Amino acid sequence: MEKAAFTLTNYQFEKVNIDLTQHTSNDLLLDFDPKGAYINQESVYELTFVVTIFVQGQTAPFVLVQCKGWFNFENLSSYEAIPDYFYRNAIAILFPYVRAYVSLVTTQANVPGVIIPTLNLSGLEGSLKNNTTQK
C-alpha cells in the first residue's frame, strides 16, 4: 500500500476582522479553531483555520482571521485512510500564510505590526481530527 500524498492546492482568507483600537498591549493571547471536511468524490480536504488574538485581560478579540485551505490527496482510498500525520502537517502548512497576512495588514496600517510568533501547533492535531466531517 502506497502512502497517501497530499498537496495544498489553494487557500483564501474568508473572514478578516482587525480592530487596532483594541490593540492596547503586546501581552497577547492566541486561540486556534481548526475544522475540516473531506470531500470523498474529489479526494479533497477543506481545512478551515480560525485564529483569534486577544489582548490579555480583554474578552473581545482584536484580530479574527478565518483562512480556508484545500488539500488534494493522491493514493487515498477513503476518509478513514487519511493518515494521522496529515492533520498535524496541514495546520503547519497553512499557519505561515495566516501569520504573514496578519503581519502584512497590520504593518501596512502605519502602526506597530502584529507579529504572530512561530509556533508548534502539533497539539491541534487531535482537535482537527475530531472536528473533521465528510461531504
Secondary structure in CASP SS format (residue, H / E / C, confidence):
PFRMAT SS
TARGET T0000
AUTHOR 0000-0000-0000
METHOD secondary structure of the structure
MODEL  1
M C 1.00
E C 1.00
K C 1.00
A C 1.00
A E 1.00
F E 1.00
T E 1.00
L E 1.00
T E 1.00
N E 1.00
Y E 1.00
Q E 1.00
F E 1.00
E E 1.00
K E 1.00
V E 1.00
N E 1.00
I E 1.00
D C 1.00
L H 1.00
T H 1.00
Q H 1.00
H C 1.00
T C 1.00
S C 1.00
N C 1.00
D C 1.00
L E 1.00
L E 1.00
L E 1.00
D E 1.00
F E 1.00
D E 1.00
P E 1.00
K E 1.00
G E 1.00
A E 1.00
Y E 1.00
I E 1.00
N H 1.00
Q H 1.00
E H 1.00
S C 1.00
V E 1.00
Y E 1.00
E E 1.00
L E 1.00
T E 1.00
F E 1.00
V E 1.00
V E 1.00
T E 1.00
I E 1.00
F E 1.00
V E 1.00
Q C 1.00
G C 1.00
Q C 1.00
T C 1.00
A C 1.00
P C 1.00
F C 1.00
V E 1.00
L E 1.00
V E 1.00
Q E 1.00
C E 1.00
K E 1.00
G E 1.00
W E 1.00
F E 1.00
N E 1.00
F E 1.00
E E 1.00
N C 1.00
L C 1.00
S C 1.00
S C 1.00
Y H 1.00
E H 1.00
A H 1.00
I C 1.00
P C 1.00
D H 1.00
Y H 1.00
F H 1.00
Y H 1.00
R H 1.00
N H 1.00
A H 1.00
I H 1.00
A H 1.00
I H 1.00
L H 1.00
F H 1.00
P H 1.00
Y H 1.00
V H 1.00
R H 1.00
A H 1.00
Y H 1.00
V H 1.00
S H 1.00
L H 1.00
V H 1.00
T H 1.00
T H 1.00
Q H 1.00
A C 1.00
N C 1.00
V C 1.00
P C 1.00
G C 1.00
V C 1.00
I C 1.00
I C 1.00
P C 1.00
T C 1.00
L C 1.00
N C 1.00
L C 1.00
S H 1.00
G H 1.00
L H 1.00
E H 1.00
G H 1.00
S H 1.00
L H 1.00
K H 1.00
N H 1.00
N C 1.00
T E 1.00
T E 1.00
Q E 1.00
K C 1.00
END
